[in-house]
Amino acid sequence: MTTEPQEIKRLVSERYANDAKVVIGLTAVEEVATDACCAPSGQDRAMTLYEEAQLSGLPAESIAISLGCGNPTALAGLQEGERVLDLGSGGGIDCFLAAQQVGESGHVTGLDMTPDMLALARSNQAKLGLTNVEFVHGEIENIPLPDASVDVVISNCVVCLSPDKDAVFREAFRVLAPGGRLHISDMMALNPNGPARKDTEAWVTCSAGAEPKDTYLSRLHKAGFEDVAITGESAHIENDAPADVSSVKVVAHKRA
């Protein structure tokens, strides 16, 4: 059983590609994987994380593929004209919510490494007719954007899937403009030694890659972020029993 970085990325991409294909309709709906990331199902999860008004008008496909553990746009305080980057944008739900908040003078970039997810997100974008959103192929450890090109970085239960979180935070810091901020929802380990399961399947379901809070937050500091803080936390329930990870909201800033 391997936990080599490239193998982890392959398995993660493969799992989420399958979920995207299901929603697109390439396979039977009954085959949707219910253990992807934090979801009991995308639809049910979305209803617990987002306000009904936020979901109104969004394509059903973007809601069905909602596999996050939070609602990063709710606390990001997005303003008209801001440039936003969503790390691991999936079916696009957080990008579409961000696009509504930044308006036509703003811009939202969704970054994802899975082509099938990008195809789904672009299909959802076309249904909404949004022109201030684009979806880009790439890895969050090597963001294909220029230095200081965005004002806000958001992410929803994705950084925990990366085997190189230092690279993720370095890249997020690099692409943020001075005075920019990071708002992410993610999974963190409740135990100082991390989650009990560290196999590749546990990586895919957002458990094995979860780190203790101190470790996680220290990586943000090391990348150069300031005012790093946890702004919310909720227990993650698995099979009706508390798991050894929790869902956490994190904010950090880049000095102006």
C-alpha positions as CSV (number, residue, x, y, z in Angstrom):
1,M,0.0,0.0,0.0
2,T,1.6,3.2,-1.1
3,T,1.1,6.8,-0.1
4,E,3.6,8.3,-2.6
5,P,2.5,11.8,-3.6
6,Q,1.9,11.0,-7.3
7,E,-0.1,7.9,-6.4
8,I,-2.3,10.0,-4.0
9,K,-2.9,12.6,-6.7
10,R,-3.8,9.9,-9.2
11,L,-6.3,8.3,-6.9
12,V,-7.9,11.6,-5.9
13,S,-8.2,12.7,-9.5
14,E,-9.6,9.3,-10.5
15,R,-12.2,9.4,-7.7
16,Y,-13.4,12.9,-8.4
17,A,-13.4,12.3,-12.2
18,N,-15.8,9.4,-11.6
19,D,-18.1,11.6,-9.5
20,A,-18.1,14.3,-12.2
21,K,-18.9,11.7,-14.9
22,V,-21.8,10.5,-12.8
23,V,-23.3,14.0,-12.6
24,I,-22.6,14.7,-16.2
25,G,-24.6,11.6,-17.0
26,L,-21.9,9.3,-18.4
27,T,-22.7,6.7,-15.8
28,A,-25.8,5.8,-13.8
29,V,-26.8,8.2,-11.1
30,E,-27.1,5.3,-8.6
31,E,-23.3,4.9,-8.8
32,V,-22.4,8.2,-7.2
33,A,-19.7,7.6,-4.6
34,T,-21.0,8.7,-1.2
35,D,-17.6,8.6,0.5
36,A,-15.9,11.3,-1.5
37,C,-14.5,13.9,0.8
38,C,-17.0,15.1,3.3
39,A,-20.2,14.2,1.6
40,P,-23.1,11.9,2.6
41,S,-24.3,13.1,-0.9
42,G,-23.6,16.4,-2.7
43,Q,-27.2,17.5,-2.6
44,D,-27.6,16.8,1.1
45,R,-24.3,18.3,2.0
46,A,-25.0,21.5,0.1
47,M,-28.3,21.9,1.9
48,T,-26.4,21.9,5.2
49,L,-23.6,24.2,4.2
50,Y,-25.3,26.9,2.1
51,E,-28.3,29.2,2.5
52,E,-31.3,28.2,0.4
53,A,-31.1,31.6,-1.2
54,Q,-27.5,31.0,-2.2
55,L,-28.4,27.7,-4.0
56,S,-31.4,29.2,-5.8
57,G,-30.8,29.5,-9.5
58,L,-27.6,27.4,-9.5
59,P,-27.5,24.4,-11.9
60,A,-28.6,21.2,-10.2
61,E,-25.3,19.6,-11.3
62,S,-23.2,22.1,-9.4
63,I,-25.2,21.4,-6.2
64,A,-25.1,17.6,-6.8
65,I,-21.3,17.6,-7.0
66,S,-20.9,19.8,-3.9
67,L,-18.3,17.7,-1.9
68,G,-16.9,20.3,0.4
69,C,-16.9,20.7,4.2
70,G,-17.8,24.4,4.5
71,N,-18.9,27.6,2.7
72,P,-15.8,29.7,2.2
73,T,-17.6,32.5,0.4
74,A,-19.9,33.1,3.4
75,L,-17.1,34.6,5.5
76,A,-14.7,35.9,2.9
77,G,-16.4,39.3,2.7
78,L,-16.0,39.5,-1.1
79,Q,-16.3,42.9,-2.6
80,E,-17.2,44.3,-6.0
81,G,-14.2,44.1,-8.4
82,E,-12.1,41.6,-6.4
83,R,-10.2,38.9,-8.1
84,V,-10.8,35.4,-6.5
85,L,-9.0,32.1,-6.9
86,D,-10.7,28.9,-5.8
87,L,-8.3,26.0,-5.2
88,G,-9.8,22.8,-6.2
89,S,-13.0,24.3,-7.7
90,G,-14.8,21.0,-8.6
91,G,-18.2,21.5,-10.1
92,G,-17.9,25.3,-9.6
93,I,-20.4,26.0,-6.8
94,D,-18.1,28.3,-4.8
95,C,-16.9,30.0,-7.9
96,F,-20.4,30.8,-8.9
97,L,-21.3,32.2,-5.5
98,A,-18.1,34.3,-5.5
99,A,-18.9,35.6,-9.0
100,Q,-22.2,36.9,-7.8
101,Q,-20.5,38.8,-5.0
102,V,-17.6,40.4,-7.0
103,G,-19.8,41.4,-9.9
104,E,-18.9,42.0,-13.5
105,S,-16.0,44.2,-12.5
106,G,-14.5,41.3,-10.6
107,H,-13.1,38.0,-11.7
108,V,-13.1,34.4,-10.4
109,T,-10.7,31.7,-11.4
110,G,-11.4,28.0,-10.5
111,L,-8.4,25.7,-10.5
112,D,-8.8,22.0,-10.7
113,M,-6.5,19.1,-11.7
114,T,-9.3,16.8,-12.9
115,P,-10.4,17.4,-16.6
116,D,-13.8,15.9,-16.0
117,M,-14.5,18.3,-13.1
118,L,-13.4,21.2,-15.3
119,A,-15.8,20.0,-18.1
120,L,-18.6,19.9,-15.6
121,A,-17.8,23.3,-14.1
122,R,-17.7,24.9,-17.6
123,S,-21.0,23.3,-18.5
124,N,-22.5,24.7,-15.3
125,Q,-21.0,28.1,-16.1
126,A,-22.6,28.1,-19.6
127,K,-26.0,27.4,-18.1
128,L,-25.6,30.4,-15.8
129,G,-24.2,32.6,-18.6
130,L,-21.4,34.0,-16.3
131,T,-18.6,35.9,-18.1
132,N,-16.6,36.8,-15.0
133,V,-15.5,33.2,-14.2
134,E,-12.9,30.9,-15.8
135,F,-11.8,27.4,-15.0
136,V,-8.2,26.5,-15.4
137,H,-6.4,23.1,-15.4
138,G,-3.6,22.8,-12.9
139,E,-2.4,21.6,-9.5
140,I,-2.8,23.6,-6.4
141,E,0.9,23.0,-5.6
142,N,1.9,24.7,-8.8
143,I,-0.7,27.4,-9.5
144,P,-0.6,28.5,-13.2
145,L,-1.2,32.2,-12.4
146,P,1.2,35.2,-12.2
147,D,2.5,36.6,-8.9
148,A,0.2,39.0,-7.0
149,S,-2.7,38.4,-9.5
150,V,-5.6,37.7,-7.1
151,D,-7.1,39.4,-4.1
152,V,-8.7,36.4,-2.3
153,V,-7.9,32.7,-2.3
154,I,-10.7,30.4,-1.2
155,S,-10.8,26.6,-1.0
156,N,-13.3,24.0,0.2
157,C,-12.0,20.7,1.7
158,V,-9.2,20.4,-0.9
159,V,-5.9,21.4,0.8
160,C,-6.3,18.3,3.0
161,L,-6.1,16.2,-0.2
162,S,-2.6,17.5,-1.1
163,P,0.5,15.6,-0.1
164,D,2.5,18.8,-0.1
165,K,0.6,21.5,1.8
166,D,3.7,23.6,2.1
167,A,3.8,24.0,-1.6
168,V,0.1,24.8,-1.7
169,F,0.5,27.6,0.9
170,R,3.6,29.0,-0.8
171,E,1.8,29.2,-4.1
172,A,-1.3,30.8,-2.5
173,F,0.9,33.4,-0.9
174,R,2.7,34.0,-4.2
175,V,-0.4,34.7,-6.3
176,L,-2.0,36.9,-3.6
177,A,-1.6,40.6,-4.1
178,P,-0.3,42.6,-1.1
179,G,-3.1,43.0,1.4
180,G,-4.8,39.9,0.0
181,R,-6.4,37.2,2.2
182,L,-7.1,33.5,2.3
183,H,-10.4,31.9,3.4
184,I,-10.5,28.2,3.4
185,S,-12.7,25.4,4.8
186,D,-10.7,22.2,5.4
187,M,-10.3,19.1,7.6
188,M,-7.9,18.9,10.5
189,A,-6.9,16.1,12.7
190,L,-8.1,16.0,16.3
191,N,-5.2,13.9,17.5
192,P,-1.6,15.3,17.8
193,N,-0.3,12.3,15.8
194,G,-2.9,12.8,13.0
195,P,-5.6,10.4,11.8
196,A,-5.4,6.7,12.6
197,R,-5.9,5.7,9.0
198,K,-3.2,6.8,6.5
199,D,-3.9,4.5,3.6
200,T,-4.7,5.8,0.1
201,E,-8.4,5.3,0.5
202,A,-8.3,7.5,3.6
203,W,-6.5,10.1,1.6
204,V,-9.2,10.2,-1.0
205,T,-11.9,10.7,1.6
206,C,-10.1,13.7,3.2
207,S,-9.0,11.8,6.4
208,A,-5.4,10.7,6.0
209,G,-4.3,14.1,4.7
210,A,-5.8,16.0,7.6
211,E,-3.1,17.4,9.9
212,P,-3.2,18.6,13.6
213,K,-4.1,22.3,13.9
214,D,-0.7,23.4,15.1
215,T,1.0,21.7,12.2
216,Y,-1.5,23.1,9.6
217,L,-1.4,26.7,10.9
218,S,2.4,26.6,11.2
219,R,2.6,25.9,7.5
220,L,0.6,29.0,6.8
221,H,2.9,31.1,9.0
222,K,6.0,29.6,7.3
223,A,4.6,30.5,3.9
224,G,4.5,34.2,5.0
225,F,0.9,34.6,6.1
226,E,0.0,36.8,9.1
227,D,-3.1,37.0,11.3
228,V,-3.7,33.2,10.8
229,A,-6.7,32.1,12.8
230,I,-9.4,29.4,13.0
231,T,-12.8,31.1,12.8
232,G,-15.0,28.1,13.2
233,E,-15.0,24.4,13.8
234,S,-17.5,21.5,13.8
235,A,-17.2,17.8,14.5
236,H,-17.1,15.5,11.5
237,I,-19.4,12.5,12.0
238,E,-18.7,9.3,10.2
239,N,-20.9,6.2,10.5
240,D,-22.8,7.9,13.4
241,A,-19.7,8.1,15.5
242,P,-17.2,11.0,15.9
243,A,-14.3,10.7,13.6
244,D,-10.7,11.8,14.4
245,V,-11.0,14.8,12.1
246,S,-13.0,18.0,12.2
247,S,-14.2,20.6,9.7
248,V,-12.4,23.9,10.3
249,K,-12.6,27.5,8.8
250,V,-9.3,29.2,8.5
251,V,-8.4,32.8,7.6
252,A,-5.0,34.3,6.9
253,H,-3.6,37.5,5.4
254,K,-0.7,38.8,3.3
255,R,0.8,42.0,4.5
256,A,-0.1,45.1,2.4
